[in-house]
Each structure stands twice: as C-alpha cells, then as structure tokens.
C-alpha cells in the first residue's frame, strides 16, 4: 500500500507504453532530433484519452453519409466503392485508449514524422519527401490506458479533418461483422520475431495490417488491389521487437518491459572504454587503436587511431595504404615459391577487385573498412561486448545482435526484401554478412 506521498511521486512520472526506433539512424538524425522528427519516439500515456473506435456504418448515399464525411469533429473512414457509392464508418471517442499517429505529413495529427530512409541517403530530408513512398498518414498505434498497456497497430491515420479516405482503386471489402475494411496503397507490413526480442529471437513471416487491424499474408505486389489471405490466428498486437515497414522506412517497436532489459547508452559507453582499455594494436603500424567517443567521418588515414578491419578474415588494423600482392598465392606453396611464381607469371596475375585489399597477416582478400560502433541501444539483443562487424558497412555490435539482423529480410521499398544493417540500412553482403573481429595485442 503506497503512502499519499508515494502515490503522488509515482503519478508524476508518465507511463511509457513503448518506443519506436527508425532503422538506419545510429542514435540520432543527421541534422539532430528536433520536435516530431526524431530517430526514436516514446509513446507516453496522455493526460486525456484520445482513442477512437468504430461506430455507425453508413452504406448508402444519404444526408447522414455526407454529414459524416464533412463533419470535422467526427472521426470517420470513407471507402469509395464507385463514383456513386461511398461507405462511411463513423468512429466515436474511446476513453480507454490513447492513439498515436505516424506518417510523412507534418500536420498536427501526426505525432511521429517519418521520412524515407534510403540506404546511405542521409542528406536533406526535406528534398526526399517529395519523392516519398511513405503515406502522409501511414498508420496509427492504439494503446490501452490500463495495464498491461497493450499496443495495437492499424493501417492509415486520420488527417486534419479527422478522416481516412480509401479511393476507388484501393483494396477493400465487407467483413462478416458488417464492417468495411481495406488496405492502404503501399501497405503497412509487420514482422513479430519468434521468442520476442531476446537472444533466442528468430525472424518470422511478414504480414500486412488492414485499416481495421486485421492481419493478412502479403499481396502479390506491394500495391496490388487483391489482398492476401486473412491470418485468423494472429493479431495486430505489438510485441517487443515487432518491425513495422511503411514502404520507405522501417520502425522497430520496443515495449517498456523490453526496454528495461536493453543495454543503456551508458552500458555501451562502458563497453567502448573496456575495448579501448585493452589497447588493441595495429600489426602494421604498431600503434594503439581506439574507438572514438562519438562517431566521426573517416576519410582516408586522417585518424591514425581509428580501427579498420578486413571483413573477410576479421583482422583489425589501423589505416594503411598497402593493398597487397597483385597475385593470389597457391595453397600449400612456400613464400619463395610464391615469389618465384609471381615473377614468372607476372603477366597472368589476378588483380584485386574494386574495394578489395589483401590482409598483411593472412593474405586473405576482402573489403577493408573503418569500424564504427553501433550506438542505437534499441537494436541490441543483449549487452555483450562488441565483437562482430556487419559486412560491408563495418558497424560493430554484439555477436547475437549481428547474427539476428544478418538473418532478417527487411522490405526494400515496393520491390523486394534483403538483409541490411539496422544502424545504417546498407544492404549486407550475400556471403559473409558478419565478421568476427580479431584484435591484436592484449585482446587476443
């Protein structure tokens, strides 16, 4: 039993339902997090409930239908069946839920403004929005105001007139309970990993969410008019680690409970310091390497202490200009035989491929890239040391975190799926998606 003072103290801190984290931004937007444009967004219990739920269905062209569409104080969803018929579903206030809306629009109904996140494209976000495939009012999340604070996702969001419009070409249908339902143009996809967002997490099938929150298999193409099959044994409930794709940006849902088990920024900073305290050495330049406290732009050898790695073998070095021998050595041959063969067959040497280097330690060929710590703690499955790098971007995180993201197929716009680094959204290599880092010196 809490004392009056304890109750006042506990009530002063808002209830957090969870957080949404955008994949591709390693802790913050390029120009900084400001207002509703952020790399992550916390869903907090509102002072007053603003949730809505479906109510009256108007299936004929009547004065009541026209009034429901034009009433800016009334939430409604309009389904255009033909030029002559529009079905309008009125929504009424729901005092038991809070609603949060996500989309590209900067209008006031949108709580979390999300813009396209093309791989490696972190420039002026305003110039990207004109070519965006993300809906202006992409989706809405409804959270129960009472424990266990269940969160559910629905396709489409209400605009400034509190309306959702599904045009004549949008996929739509009558449901068995007398309600209309439909899908948005490019759809809202979700993927709930098996075993939650833990060290045992496994990717599962992607699904599509309808305007009413029903779950369907994917359409043949992202914008096809024919919906997939209804998946009756699955719900639109967001569980920790659920991925939400808006056709241009992918969000990760972290529940409040899941966040309590996630490593904090302070913990990641401690791991960085422990890594640097071991004083890893560059075997070529014989200098001590160190990960910086903040991400920097690395161009050539400007930062002598910056760790670089050969991603095929995992050997960590400092930056050096040596590219390696021009010819691939024969397996089992001695160094003298290789030198003799190289001189004899110089005209038949195998050149290095674009971007390739030859590791001075093991002669393995592969990409040679600067290493960058993954700083978005929400993407981590555990708090283990950063020992693995994603290929080819070089972002470093724990082994289980790297393994999970390397096996996960993320939607690529409207065209397909591929595994990508969660910290930068760069597509991963077809083979050798993850490299185990091998440090020289005290870390061996």
N, C-alpha and C positions, 0 to 999 in steps of 0.2 A: 504494500500500500504506500503510494507516494505522498509525501507531505505537500501542502499547498505551495511551498517554495519550489519543491522539486517538480511539481506539475507545471508551474509557470516556466521553469527553466527548460523542461522538455518540450513544451509547446512553443517556445520561442524559436526553436530550430525547425525549419521547414522539412517536411517529409520528402525524401528523394525517391521517386519511382524508379529511376534508372538514368542512363546516359546514352546518347547516340554519338558515335565517333565515325568521322568520314575516313574511309580508306584513302591512302595516297598522300596524306599530310602528316609529317613526322612530328606531331606535337602542337603545331600551330599553322595557320595560313601563311603564305609567303609574305604578305603585307601586314601580318598581325591579325589577331582575333579582335573583332570590333562588333559590338551590338549583336544582331541576329546572324551575322556572318562569322562563323567560328568553325574550328576543326572538330570540336565536340560540344554537345549541347545537353545540359542537365534538365530533366523533366521533374519539376518540383510541384508539390501539392499547391493548388491555387487557393487564395483566400476565400474565393467563392466558386462553386462548381459552375462549369460552362459546358458540360457534356450535353449531347442531344441524342435522341433515339427515334426511330421511325414511328409514324403515327398513321394518319389518314392517307389512303391511296385514292387518287382521282384518275380514273381510267378513261374518261370521256372528255371531249372538249366542252366544258361548261364554264359559266362565270366563276365558279369556285376554283377551277383549274387555273384560269387566267389570274385570279386574285392571289393564289398561292405562289405563282411564278413572280408576280410583280411586287409582292409584299417583302420589303427589305428587312422586316423584323421577324420574318418567318424562315427558318431553315427549310430547304426543300431540295429534292433531287429530281431533275426532269429527264425522262427517257423519250427521245424522239423516235417514234416508230415509223412515221411517214410525215409528209407535209401536212396531212390532215389530222393526224393524231399524235398527241404527246401525253404520256402517262407521268403524273406528278405525285411524288411521295412527300408528304409533309413530315417534318421532324419536330418533336417537342422537346422542351427542356428536361434534362435528366440530372437531378440533384445528387445522384450517387457517383457521378463520373466527372473527370477532367479531360478535356480534349486539347490535343496539341497538333498543329498542322505543319507539314514540311513541303517545301516546293521551291521553285526558282523565283517566284514573284517576291517583290519587296513590299507588297501591300500589307497592311496591318494584320489581316487574318493569319498570315504566315508567321509562325513562331521561330522556325529554323530555316534560314535561307540557304539553299544548297545549289551550287553551280557545278557545271561539268568538270570532271577531273580526268582529262585525257592523260595517258601515261607521259610523264616528262613535261607536261604543259602546265607550268605554274606561273604563267605570266599575268597580264592584266585580266582579271576575272570579268570585268565589265564587257570587254571585247568578245569574250567567249559566249556570253549569254545570248547574243543574237542568233547563234547557230546551235543553240542547245537542243538536245533531245529530251531533256527533263521537263516534265509538265510544270506549268506555273503553279498549279495547286496539285501536287503529286499524290500525297497521301495524308492520312490523319491517324494519330495514335490516341486511343481512349484508355484511360487508367481508372481503375476502381479507387475511390477515395478512402475505402476502408481496407484493413488487412485482409488478404495478403497483397493488396495493391496490384491486382492482375492487370497487365497491359495487353491491349489487342490492337491490331493494325487493320486499316481499311484503305482500299484504293480511293483516290481522289480526295480533294479538300474543298471546303466551301470558300467561295470568293467573297469580295467585299459586299455583295448583295445577298450573302448567305445562301448561295445557290450552287448546285453542281449540275452541269449540263452534259448529257451524253448524246452526241449527234446521231443522225440517221445511219451513218456508216459504222458506228461503234457496236461492238458485240453486246447484245442484251437479250433478256429472256424473262418469262414469267416463272416464278418459283411455286412449289407445291403449297406454300402457306399463303399464297395470294399476293406476295410482294414481287416487285420487279428487281432485277439485279443485272449487272453488266460489268464490263472491263474497260479500262481506260486505253487510249490509243497505243502507247508503248508498254503499258502494263507495269505492275508493281510485283516484283518477284521476292520471295523469301526462301531462306535455307536455314533450317534449325539443325545444328550438328548433333549427332548422336552422343550421348553421355554428357551433354551440356558443354560448357566451355571450360574443360578441365584437361589434365594431362592425358586422359583417355579419349578425348574428343576425336570423332571421325566425321568427315563430310557426309552429308546425305543428299537426297534429291532436291532440286529447286522446284518450288511451287509458285503459282500465281494467285494473288489475292484479289477478290472482286470488291465492288463498291460496298456490298453488304457484309463483307468479311468472310465470304465462303472461300474454300481452298480448292484449287484446280491444278491439274497437270499443265505443263507448258503447252502453249499453242504451237502449231507447226512453224510459224514465224512470229516474231515479236508483236506485229500489228495485225495479224490475221483476224478476220471477223468471226471465225468459228472458235469458240472456247475449247479448252482442253476438257478432260473428264473430271467430274466432281470427285474429290477425295473426302469421303464422308467420315473417315476415322481420324482426320487431322483438323485442328482448329487454327484460328488466326492469332492465338495467344503467343506473345513474345516471350521466349525463354532466354536465359543468359547465353550470349553468343550467337543469337539469331542475326543473320545477314539480310539486309534489305537493299534490293537493287532498284534504282529509279531510272534505268536506261541512260546512263551518263555519269552516275555517281553511285557508289555502294556504301551503305552505312552499316555499322556494327552496333547491335543493341547489347548493352551491359546492364544487367539488373543491379539494384542496390546491393543485394546479397552477394552477387558475383564480384562487384567492385570491392567489397570488403575483403575478398580473398586475393585480389590482384596486387602485384607489386606496385608500390608507390614510386613517384619520381625520386623521392629521397632514397629509396632502396636501389633504384637503377643507378643513381649517382654514387652510391657506396660501392656497387659492383664495378663501376668505371674506375674508381680510385683504387680498389683492390687490384684490378688488372694492371693499372699503371704502376702500383707499388711493387709489383713483381719485376719491374724493369726489363721488359722484353727487349731483345737486341736485334738489330738488323745484321744478318750474317754477311752482308756485302760491305756496307758502310761502317759496320761495327759501332753504331750509335744507338742510344737508348730511344725506344719508341714510346709514344703516349697518345691516348685518345683525348681530344680536347674536351673542355667542359661544355662547350656549345658547338653546334655544327658550323662549319665554315665551308667556303667554296674552295675546292682544291684544283688548282691549275698547275700541272707540271710539278716540279720539285720545290715549289715555293715554301713548303713547310717541311723541314727536314725530319721532324719527329713524327710525322703522320704515318701510321701503319698502312701498308699496301699488302695485297696478297695475290698469289697465283691461284685462281679459283678452281683449277683442275686438281692440283695437288694439295692446296691449302697452306703452303708455306708462306709465312708472314715476313715481309721485308720492310725497309724504308724505301723511299723512291730512289730508283737508279735508272740510268739511261741504257744500260746494257740490254740488248734484245735477244742475245743467244746465238748459237751457231746456225749457219744457214742450212745445214743438212741434218736430217734426222738420223741418229746413230743406229746401228744394227744391234738387235738384242743379243746379249752374250759376248759382244766384242770388247776387246780391251781398248784403253784410251789411245795407245799407239796405233792400233789397227784402225780406229775411227779417224785419227789424224791423217793416216796414210790414204784411207779410202776417200776422205774429204778432198785431199789434194788431187787424187787421181780422177775423181768423178765430179770435179767442181762444176762442170757444165751441166750435170744432171742433178744438182742439189734440189731439195724440196724447200721452197721458200715459206716463210712464216705467213700465215693467213692474216687478214686485216684484224688488227687489235690484239693479235697473239704475241706472247713473249715466251721465252724458254727459261724455266726456273733454274737458277745457278746451282741449287742444291741437288735436284733430282733429274734435271733435264726434261722434265715434263712440260709440254706446251699447253698454253691456255691463256685466258684473259688475265690481265694484270691490272687490278683496280684499287683505288683507295677505299679503305674500310670506314664505315660510318655507323655509329651506334643507333639502334632503333630506340627512339626516345618516347614514342607513344605507348605508355604503360598499358593502355586498354587492349592492345593487341597481344599481350603476353599471356601464355597459358600457365606460366609458373615464374618463380623468382630465381631460377637457376642462373649461374654465370653466363655471360655472352660468349659462347664458344664456337658458334656456327655463323657462316655468312651466306646470304642468298645470292644466287648467280643469275644475272650478271651485275646487279646494282651494287653489291658489296655491303648491304645493310646487315649489321651483326646483332644477333639476339640469342636466346637460349636454344638448346638443341630441340626440345619438344615444340617450342613455338615455331621454329623454322620448319620442322617436319610437318606440322599441321598445315601451315599456309602453302607449303610446296605441293601438297596433295589436293588442295581445294581449287576447284574450277570456278573462276569468277566470270560473270557475264561480261562480254565485250560489246558494249553498245547494243545494237539490234542484230548483230551478226553471228555471235558465237560465244564460246567460253574458253578461257585459258587460265593457268595458274599465274599469279602475279604477287609481287612483294607488297605487303599491306602498308609499308611505310612510304612507298613512292609510286605504287601501281605499275611499275615497269614489268612487262612480261618476263617470266622466268625461262631459263634455257630448257630446251627439250630434254637434254640429258644433263645429269649432274646439277640439279636445281639447287642443291645445298652443299656447301663445302665445310668440312671440319677444319678449323684453323689450327695450324701448327706453329706455335711461337718458339723462338729460340731463346735460350738463356734459362732464367730461374723458373719459367713456367713449364719447362719440359718435365 
